[in-house]
């Protein structure tokens, strides 16, 4: 796995009132703040990024999708297993 598959919490400063208002707006829109922020990042890179930056974004998205598929596949295979004795 490469660098693109790594996700981790990121920190930035935002006023409590703005964060709470943002949460309410995102909830009305049917998404989490993380989903909305990630969508914003993707839009910004696609609109303003260099070809290399846009390619890095595409690679990161492909790696995340591959990880999701592996996780779903693993969950499905575990669902078919009998419970472990113990």
N, C-alpha and C positions, 0 to 999 in steps of 0.2 A: 504494500500500500504506500502511496506517495503522500506528499505534503498536502495535496488537495483534499484528502479524505478526513483531515483533522478538523473537528469543530470543538470549540471551547467557549465558555462564557467570556464576554468582552465587557469592559467597563467604560462608561462615560458619564459625565455629570449632566443632570437635568433637574430642574426644580420639581419638588413634590407635586405641586398643583398641575404643572404641565404633564407630568407622568400619569397622574390620575385622570386628567381629561383625555389624554391619549388612550388610556385603557378603555374608557367609556366609548370613545369613538370606534376603536378597533372592535370592541364587543358588538356594537351595533352593525358593523360591517361584516361580522361573522368570522373574524380572524384574531389571532393573538398578536400582541405587540411584536414578538419575535418574527412571526410570519410577515408582518407588515414591514418591519425593518429590513429583513432579508430581501423582500421584493423591491424595496427602495434601493438597496445596494445594487441589485441586479440591473434595475433600470438605469441607475447612474453610470455604472460601468459600461453598459451597452450604448448609452447616448454619448458619453464623453471619454471613454477609454481608448487607449491605443489598440491596434490590432493584437499586440501581445497580451495586453490586459484582458481584452475580450476573450481571447483564446484561453487564458488562465481561468477565467470565470466559467467558460464552457467545460473545461476539464474538471473543475471543482464540482460543478453541477452533475456531470456524468458520474463522478466518483460517489457523490452522495446518493444518487439514484441507484447505483449498483449496490451500495450498502443497504439501502431500503429493501431492495429485492432480496438480498441475502437474508436479511432479518425476517422478512415475511416468509420466505421459503423455510427458514429454520423453525419458525413458530408453527408452520403447517406440519412439518415433519414431527415436531414434538407433540403436537395434538394427537397424532395417530399412535403414539407410544402408550403402552400400558403403564400405570403408575408404578414407581419404584417401591420395592418392599423396604420397610425399614422402620 
